[in-house]
Amino acid sequence: MSDLSHFDCEATFRRLNDYLDRMLPPEEQRLVEQHLADCVTCAREYRFEQNVLDHIRGALRRLDVPPHLLRKVSEQLETARKQDP
C-alpha cells in the first residue's frame, strides 16, 4: 500500500468487499473506516452491501442442509486451505 493518509471514494469502493469480509490489513481498514465516517455516499453503499450480506447469511442459517453435504463442503474447504499458502 502506498503511504496515504486517506482514501478517496474510488480507493474505498475498490476495497469495500474485502472490508466487509474483514480481510484488509489494519492500516487499510482504518483508512476505509475513516472515509466511511466522512463520506455519506460511500457510507450508504457500505450499509446497502452490509444489509445484503446480513440477509444472505440469515437465509443460509435457516436452510436445512443434509449432513453429508456439510461434510463434503467442509472437506473441500479444508483441501483448499491446505493448497493456499
C-alpha positions as CSV (number, residue, x, y, z in Angstrom):
1,M,0.0,0.0,0.0
2,S,1.2,3.5,-0.7
3,D,1.8,6.0,2.1
4,L,-1.6,7.7,2.0
5,S,-3.2,9.5,4.9
6,H,-6.7,9.0,3.5
7,F,-8.7,7.1,0.8
8,D,-10.9,8.8,-1.8
9,C,-14.2,7.2,-2.9
10,E,-12.6,5.1,-5.7
11,A,-10.0,3.6,-3.3
12,T,-12.6,2.9,-0.7
13,F,-15.0,1.3,-3.2
14,R,-12.3,-0.9,-4.5
15,R,-11.7,-2.2,-1.0
16,L,-15.3,-2.4,0.2
17,N,-15.7,-6.2,-0.4
18,D,-12.5,-7.0,1.4
19,Y,-13.5,-4.6,4.2
20,L,-16.9,-6.3,4.5
21,D,-15.1,-9.7,4.7
22,R,-12.7,-8.3,7.3
23,M,-9.7,-9.1,5.0
24,L,-8.0,-5.8,4.8
25,P,-4.7,-5.1,6.5
26,P,-5.2,-2.9,9.7
27,E,-4.0,0.3,8.1
28,E,-6.3,0.0,5.0
29,Q,-9.2,-1.0,7.3
30,R,-8.6,2.2,9.3
31,L,-8.5,4.3,6.1
32,V,-11.7,2.8,4.8
33,E,-13.4,3.4,8.2
34,Q,-12.2,7.0,8.2
35,H,-13.6,7.5,4.7
36,L,-16.9,5.9,5.6
37,A,-17.2,8.2,8.6
38,D,-16.7,11.3,6.3
39,C,-18.5,10.3,3.1
40,V,-22.3,9.9,3.0
41,T,-22.3,8.3,-0.4
42,C,-19.8,5.6,0.4
43,A,-21.4,5.0,3.8
44,R,-24.7,4.5,2.1
45,E,-23.2,1.9,-0.3
46,Y,-21.5,0.2,2.6
47,R,-24.7,-0.1,4.6
48,F,-26.5,-1.4,1.5
49,E,-23.9,-4.1,0.9
50,Q,-23.7,-5.0,4.6
51,N,-27.5,-5.3,4.7
52,V,-27.4,-7.7,1.6
53,L,-24.8,-9.8,3.3
54,D,-26.7,-10.0,6.5
55,H,-29.9,-11.1,4.7
56,I,-28.0,-13.8,2.8
57,R,-26.3,-15.1,6.0
58,G,-29.6,-15.1,7.8
59,A,-31.3,-17.1,4.9
60,L,-28.4,-19.6,4.9
61,R,-28.7,-20.2,8.6
62,R,-32.3,-21.2,8.1
63,L,-31.6,-23.8,5.5
64,D,-31.8,-27.4,6.4
65,V,-28.6,-28.8,4.9
66,P,-28.1,-32.6,4.8
67,P,-25.2,-33.7,7.0
68,H,-23.4,-35.5,4.1
69,L,-23.4,-32.2,2.1
70,L,-21.9,-30.3,5.1
71,R,-19.1,-32.9,5.4
72,K,-18.4,-32.7,1.7
73,V,-18.2,-28.9,1.7
74,S,-16.0,-28.9,4.9
75,E,-13.6,-31.4,3.3
76,Q,-13.4,-29.2,0.1
77,L,-12.7,-26.1,2.2
78,E,-10.0,-27.9,4.2
79,T,-8.4,-29.1,1.0
80,A,-8.4,-25.6,-0.4
81,R,-6.9,-24.2,2.8
82,K,-4.0,-26.7,2.6
83,Q,-3.3,-25.7,-1.0
84,D,-3.5,-21.9,-0.4
85,P,-0.3,-20.8,1.3
